[in-house]
Amino acid sequence: MGGDHGLPVTIPAVVEFSRKHPDTYFLLSGNAELIAQALEKEGVREAGWYEILPASEVVLMDDTVETALRRKKDSSMRVAIQAVKDGRADACVSAGNTGALMAVSRYLLKTLDGIDRPAISTSIPNVKGGATTVLDLGANVDCTAEHLLQFAIMGTALVGALDQRKQPTVGLLNIGEEVIKGNEVVKRAAELLRKSGLNFHGNVEGDDICKGTVDVIVCDGFVGNVVLKSIEGVARMVASMMRAEFTRDLLSMGAGLVARPVLNRLRDKVDNRRYNGAALLGLRGVVVKSHGSADAFAFGYALQRTHEAVHRGLLASTTEAIARLRERLQEAAVDTSDQTPA
């Protein structure tokens, strides 16, 4: 029910996805009557691949966290997340209010042992033909060094599960590659990462995201959100400028027709809709956030990302990665204490 468009986007995406992935069973949370009408518009009247979970309220995009948590206890968002908590659903996908989704998810599902704060992560395309996973993207504006370490653990688990990488490389977003660069929190985080046992590359800069220098880049939510919106803005600007240039006159239009196959391939590679679906990591359940402005095509990719996360065991991978790291850190602490002079 949430997002900028609601049912006109989510239901067509769900119907199309169900046709491609018949192994998926959907619990559609929200206004039962409106959902049934939207399904009927898509030619769906009776099917064994979905169930409607009635919810009398909707969390609006401008609702506060307090409103979502305390005043709208029968919202479609809360009903969906409750289904994950109760074991009825393997995952929840929402295009709704990000702050509310994070708060309700954290309240109902709780965080994993060893994780203080959940983080939002997504994939950003890079020049190597793959994607760089970046977190946090806005859930935590102020972070400690320990939080950044936890983000690195969760990002490593995510890439390991979804991309099948055994030792993903991790970079710490900074204003320079040198060890002396950055504020005290970043310097302390780098020190923790070097001792963590993770495949820590070191400090990276903003352009390393699109270079594909590392698999995972960690930063606080303030920086991450600004970076993400900046990249998306530049991509839209370049696309707009290219359209304007190729329609400037007849000669330009002719050149555009000749270059169309190349331009279409470029469009597909940088189309942010194909990278839609930000995982909320660190929770005792799988929750994926779609862009609020997503169309049906983009929402379909959020569903795909969620499908992969469940089938490849993201939750189990994250839990195991955290447990292993805690053991290594404890062993390192014991070794250090043993070497301390009496």
C-alpha positions in Angstrom: 0.0 0.0 0.0 3.0 2.3 0.5 5.4 4.3 -1.6 4.6 7.1 -4.0 2.2 5.0 -6.1 1.0 2.1 -4.0 -1.1 -0.7 -5.6 -0.8 0.5 -9.3 2.9 -0.4 -9.0 3.1 -3.2 -6.4 0.3 -5.4 -7.7 1.4 -5.5 -11.4 4.9 -6.3 -10.2 3.8 -9.1 -7.9 1.6 -10.6 -10.6 4.4 -10.6 -13.2 6.9 -12.0 -10.7 4.5 -14.8 -9.7 4.4 -15.9 -13.3 8.2 -16.1 -13.6 8.7 -17.6 -10.1 5.8 -20.0 -9.4 7.7 -21.2 -6.3 6.9 -17.9 -4.5 3.7 -17.5 -2.4 2.7 -13.9 -1.6 1.0 -12.5 1.4 -0.5 -9.2 0.2 -0.9 -6.9 3.2 -3.3 -3.9 3.1 -6.9 -2.9 2.2 -8.4 -6.2 1.1 -11.0 -4.6 -1.2 -8.6 -2.4 -3.0 -6.1 -5.2 -3.4 -8.8 -7.5 -4.9 -9.7 -4.8 -7.3 -6.1 -4.2 -8.3 -5.7 -8.0 -8.9 -8.8 -8.1 -11.0 -7.4 -5.3 -13.2 -4.4 -7.6 -13.9 -6.8 -10.4 -14.9 -6.3 -12.3 -11.6 -9.5 -13.5 -9.9 -8.7 -16.7 -8.1 -5.2 -18.1 -7.7 -3.3 -20.4 -5.3 -0.2 -18.2 -5.2 -1.4 -15.4 -2.9 -3.3 -14.6 0.2 -4.6 -11.2 1.3 -3.7 -10.1 4.9 -6.3 -7.4 5.8 -4.9 -4.2 7.3 -7.1 -1.1 8.1 -4.3 1.5 8.1 -1.5 2.7 5.9 1.8 4.4 7.0 2.1 7.5 4.9 5.4 8.7 3.4 5.4 11.7 5.7 4.3 10.0 8.9 6.6 10.1 11.9 8.2 7.0 13.4 6.0 7.6 16.5 2.9 7.5 14.4 3.9 4.3 12.6 4.9 2.6 15.9 2.2 3.8 18.4 -0.8 5.1 16.4 -1.0 2.8 13.4 -0.8 -0.7 14.9 -2.9 -2.2 12.1 -0.9 -0.7 9.2 -0.2 -2.8 6.1 3.5 -2.3 6.9 3.2 -3.7 10.5 1.0 -6.5 9.5 3.5 -7.6 6.8 6.5 -7.5 9.2 4.4 -9.3 11.9 4.0 -12.1 9.3 7.8 -12.4 9.2 8.0 -12.5 12.9 5.3 -15.2 13.2 7.1 -17.3 10.6 4.3 -17.0 8.0 6.6 -15.2 5.6 10.3 -15.6 4.8 10.7 -11.9 4.0 8.9 -8.6 3.8 9.2 -6.1 0.8 7.9 -2.6 1.1 8.2 0.7 -0.8 6.9 2.6 2.1 8.3 5.2 4.6 11.9 4.2 5.2 12.2 5.5 8.7 8.9 3.8 9.7 9.9 0.5 8.0 13.2 0.5 9.9 11.6 1.4 13.2 8.8 -1.1 13.0 11.1 -3.9 11.8 13.5 -3.3 14.6 10.7 -3.2 17.2 9.0 -6.4 16.0 11.9 -8.5 14.7 14.7 -7.2 17.0 18.4 -7.2 16.0 20.8 -10.1 15.8 23.2 -10.8 18.7 26.2 -8.6 18.3 24.4 -6.0 16.2 23.4 -2.7 17.9 21.8 -1.0 14.9 20.4 -2.4 11.6 21.7 -0.8 8.4 20.4 -0.2 4.9 22.4 -1.5 2.0 22.1 -1.5 -1.7 24.2 -2.3 -4.8 25.6 0.5 -7.1 26.8 -0.5 -10.6 30.5 -0.2 -11.3 32.7 -0.1 -14.4 33.8 -3.7 -13.9 30.3 -4.8 -14.9 29.3 -5.8 -11.4 28.0 -3.8 -8.4 29.4 -2.3 -5.2 27.5 -2.9 -2.0 27.3 0.3 0.1 26.0 0.7 3.7 24.6 2.4 5.7 22.4 4.5 3.4 20.4 6.5 5.9 19.3 4.4 8.9 22.0 5.7 11.2 23.1 9.3 10.9 25.6 9.2 13.8 27.7 6.1 14.2 30.5 4.9 16.4 33.6 2.9 15.1 32.0 -0.3 16.4 28.8 0.4 14.4 30.9 0.7 11.2 32.6 -2.6 12.0 29.2 -4.2 12.4 28.1 -2.7 9.0 31.2 -4.3 7.4 30.3 -7.7 8.9 26.7 -7.5 7.6 27.8 -6.2 4.2 30.3 -9.1 3.9 27.6 -11.6 4.8 25.2 -10.0 2.2 27.7 -10.2 -0.7 28.8 -13.6 0.3 25.2 -14.9 0.3 23.9 -13.1 -2.8 27.0 -13.0 -5.0 28.6 -16.2 -3.7 31.9 -14.5 -2.9 33.9 -16.4 -0.3 36.0 -13.4 0.9 34.5 -10.1 -0.2 36.8 -7.1 0.1 35.8 -4.3 2.4 36.6 -0.6 2.1 36.0 2.2 4.6 34.7 5.4 2.9 37.0 8.3 3.7 38.4 11.6 2.3 41.6 9.9 1.3 43.3 6.5 1.2 46.0 7.4 3.7 45.8 6.0 7.2 46.0 9.4 8.8 42.9 10.8 6.9 39.5 11.1 8.4 37.9 11.9 11.7 38.6 10.0 14.9 35.6 7.7 14.4 36.8 6.6 11.0 40.4 6.2 12.1 39.2 4.0 15.0 36.9 2.0 12.7 39.9 1.4 10.3 41.9 0.0 13.3 39.0 -2.3 14.3 38.6 -3.5 10.7 42.3 -4.3 10.4 42.1 -6.6 13.4 38.7 -8.1 12.5 39.7 -10.9 10.2 37.6 -9.5 7.5 39.2 -9.0 4.0 39.8 -5.3 4.7 41.2 -3.3 1.8 41.7 -0.1 3.6 40.3 3.4 3.1 38.6 4.2 -0.1 37.3 7.4 -1.7 34.0 8.3 -3.3 35.0 7.4 -6.8 36.0 3.9 -5.7 32.3 3.1 -5.5 31.9 3.2 -9.3 35.4 1.9 -9.9 34.5 -1.4 -8.2 37.7 -1.2 -6.1 36.1 -3.3 -3.4 33.0 -5.4 -3.0 31.7 -3.7 0.1 32.0 0.0 1.2 30.9 1.1 4.7 30.1 4.6 6.0 27.6 6.3 8.3 24.1 6.8 7.1 24.4 10.6 6.6 27.3 10.2 4.2 25.8 7.1 2.5 22.5 8.7 1.8 24.1 11.8 0.3 26.4 9.6 -1.9 23.5 7.5 -3.1 21.3 10.5 -4.0 24.2 12.3 -5.7 25.0 9.3 -7.9 21.3 8.9 -8.9 21.1 12.6 -9.6 24.1 12.5 -11.9 22.8 9.5 -13.7 19.5 11.2 -14.4 21.3 14.4 -15.5 23.5 12.6 -18.0 20.6 10.7 -19.4 18.6 13.9 -19.8 21.5 15.7 -21.5 22.1 12.8 -23.9 18.4 12.8 -24.9 18.6 16.5 -25.5 21.7 16.3 -27.6 20.4 13.4 -29.8 17.2 15.3 -30.5 18.8 18.7 -31.2 18.5 18.5 -35.0 18.0 16.1 -37.8 21.7 15.2 -38.0 21.8 14.4 -34.3 18.6 12.4 -34.5 20.1 10.3 -37.3 23.2 9.7 -35.2 21.0 8.7 -32.4 19.3 6.1 -34.5 22.6 4.6 -35.5 23.9 4.6 -31.9 20.6 3.3 -30.5 21.8 -0.3 -29.8 24.8 1.0 -27.9 22.8 3.6 -26.0 20.2 0.9 -25.0 23.0 -1.3 -23.6 24.4 1.6 -21.7 21.0 2.5 -20.4 20.4 -1.0 -19.1 23.8 -1.0 -17.3 23.3 2.2 -15.4 19.5 2.0 -15.0 19.1 2.3 -11.2 15.8 0.5 -11.4 17.7 -2.7 -12.0 19.4 -2.2 -8.6 16.3 -1.5 -6.7 15.9 -3.2 -3.3 17.9 -2.2 -0.2 18.3 -4.9 2.4 17.7 -3.9 6.0 20.6 -5.9 7.6 21.1 -6.9 11.2 17.5 -7.9 11.9 16.1 -11.3 12.9 14.3 -11.5 9.6 14.7 -10.5 6.0 13.3 -7.0 5.1 13.9 -5.3 1.8 13.1 -1.6 1.1 12.1 -0.6 -2.4 12.5 3.0 -3.6 9.3 4.9 -2.8 9.2 6.2 -6.4 9.8 2.8 -8.0 7.7 1.8 -11.0 6.5 -1.8 -11.5 9.7 -2.7 -13.4 11.9 -1.5 -10.4 9.6 -3.1 -7.8 10.0 -6.4 -9.6 13.8 -6.1 -9.1 13.2 -5.6 -5.4 11.2 -8.8 -5.4 14.0 -10.6 -7.2 16.6 -9.4 -4.7 14.4 -10.6 -1.9 13.8 -13.9 -3.6 17.6 -14.4 -3.9 18.2 -13.4 -0.3 15.8 -16.0 1.0 17.0 -18.8 -1.3 20.7 -18.2 -0.6 20.3 -18.0 3.1 21.1 -14.3 3.8 19.8 -14.4 7.4 21.8 -17.6 8.3 24.9 -16.3 6.6 24.7 -13.0 8.5 24.2 -14.8 11.8 27.1 -17.2 11.2 29.4 -14.4 10.1 28.7 -12.4 13.2 29.3 -15.4 15.4 32.6 -16.2 13.7 33.9 -12.7 14.0 33.0 -12.5 17.7 35.0 -15.7 18.3 38.0 -14.2 16.5 37.8 -11.0 18.4 37.6 -12.8 21.7 40.6 -15.0 20.8 42.5 -11.9 19.7 41.7 -10.3 23.1 42.9 -13.3 25.0 46.2 -13.4 23.0 46.7 -9.8 23.7 46.2 -10.2 27.4 48.5 -13.2 27.5 51.3 -11.1 25.9 50.9 -8.2 28.4 53.9 -8.0 30.8 53.1 -8.7 34.4 
